[in-house]
Amino acid sequence: MTRLLCLLPLLGACTRVEPLDLPDDPSITGVPVGVHTEAIDGLTVEVWYPASNHVQYEPGEAIDFRQFVPADVADALGSYELPPIPTIAVRDAPARHTGAPLPVVLFSHGFGATRLQSPNFTTHLASRGYVVVAADHAGRSMPDLLPCLFSPPLDGCNLDFGGADPAVDDVETLFDVLDQWNTRPGGRFEGMLNLDEVGLAGHSAGGGTVATVANTDPRVKAVLPMAAPSTVTADVPALRLDGSCDGIVPLDSVEQGQAQSTGDLLVVQGAGHLAFSDLCTLDLGGFAVTYLDGRDDVNQLLLAQLVALGTDGCPGAVPPQPRPECQDMFLPLQISTPIIRHYATVFFDDALKGEGMGVTPGVYPHGVLAPSR
């Protein structure tokens, strides 16, 4: 149901108000989603948001990852292909005005990835009534990594962190970006953001980033590290999501860290490292075999390490963990995806909206909840 809210009745200025009519099942997509890109404060920022019903939404935008391949790398590769990643988001669709500001989730990507690595996750949260924001992290992004695969490295190789996480400052900057958006007169997101209810989510190295920020920044009201070597010690709602067959961040190390962490640990039985992203769609293992394997101008040792990172959890890959559920194949993504959607949604609904069922065990047979300490 749609109604008009007159913000300035004497001038006849009205905006269309559309409630968030959401399915009861937290794993199911809710309202339509828009997506917008903006360069601000030295960051390239992507934002997904609930969109109005009053536009055409199909098909959604497909992400072409060739945009993240530097020109020198493309020249060295010659002709190559990368499959697009389909999404439900519509480019620059009108924002949905619900009559109240919406909670925000800031997302941090993993090593060698980009702000667009997990659109299934980010668009799902947006469809459930969140504004989700992500930035590319210089120093650990795909454009920084790809030139390093060649020997000698091509221009743009940039993996020297100097011991510091390059993304922490980026996430802190995003708080300022939110404030700018919320107060920009006539802007796309003017008055739309509830800056008192901001959560963080991150995958792999990004999970470590958001844990670091949550431990020091009181503006963080909830934190969700995924497949990450992270420890959350702040008094803030926290849920760690991990896969039992993750060969990059083994479950043993996750469980050891949980002993020092606040919040809960949800283990998706059989899932691997990339189950929390959409990078399996790129078939990075096949890409390496087709375009890079055996070349004398490629650092084959680094390539092997990155292929392991880029295929862990994907169809056709064999789990390296010796656990019983990890013998032959990873848990299929069509099974792990709704589990991740469900628990991320109920966690943020409880922590940022104060509603819903919260994180409870037994909803999915493959999701095993470890109690908080």
Steps between C-alpha positions, in 0.01 A plus 500: 500500500630844403407833655616859463674677786490880472824630646415865431118510480473873434722467195346174387836317520420131543699182475373152426517273805528127445507271806742209528266209436743212558457121479501324836789276392821705556683311225254620232556822307276786604446827313671608175861620522685790345876546464705816468874567461671813624858621534541689825790581732740295286285187511290330236182419689212269411165531675204262482166620633128421508348635181156621405252260343425753228768407246577199281732265689579212269761416410730625774853619435771244421847577638784489248820432695714597203467854635742393777768365263772768454591592144853356527361168621241493221776563245709216646203262494390581149148386419325370815156454650352529849138393558272780621341473844123554479326708768148618581610863538391772257746776423398836659141393565296747709550444871213362703369741763359297786404788728797441733879495459655160431784320681831474318748214452856575388664210313875432472635272226768234526856470372524522121131583465293816449204688643282297261612154615179404687198649320276210601564598861490879462190510282319259731555724801389800295183316400429445871511870589869591537725742318822307430822683416838364383826652377800363312796466736826609338781266602299180493260533206492304175663781296786507753545125491479406132820683390690306768425171325752578229877464523631762516189666651316743277439862589234531769604200710415621850491243777737659752281583800787603721343287771183709517153413374440747214124469530444622856535865401269438203223371725546794734477734200170339401345632821579852375361407158171394661472831679562689175234299319248539779534879511552580130202716396308330222737206500400143422523394865411825680347414838475130403778363725471415869852580611425382852460146369808411296631144476810354337544184293815368336632192324842343556750784549197729508373307799819588680456862397148534637598327826785750543268795438227362727750458783588871498212699350189550718293592194494130404180339630549147359777305324488193274842355400478216245770239428740720690786473749341758728450565870224731617563621854275807513165493678305496175268242344717266293446192286781315324402293196747235388513181294618170647689409180674836452858432388607864525377573853481154664221440748749404775647851496153654491392301805815600687431866427140458609620433854615865517211649300168644600187382322419172330660278237283343229677225306356399163583131479675417171542857379830635374662842496321650199151388602468848654568674168400467134853453370442135408299632204825630347647146478842628597646150490395459138628850425843411638522178296388672180696824514783474755613145573841408358592847380863598558401861582270395788601442862372142518546470878287807568251383237458164677436677830243730346324216316461327838353821641280555193345152492457403866129431545418496129334224294749243375767583758605240758506614864847486656364443850500139635164534675234237419270748322788628286610183321378538143336836440403824664141560608318615182456875483126467448488352850747731675365824348158500674669404829731801478216728394281381786751544780637832375147638473373382839822622665476852362121512545549428869807721555409801282120490473415339833264255337473143373592163639869563559772241443357167611641150435330222311354702215719327242657155537832625361516802733653418841496778758774516763391683818657830600761495772 
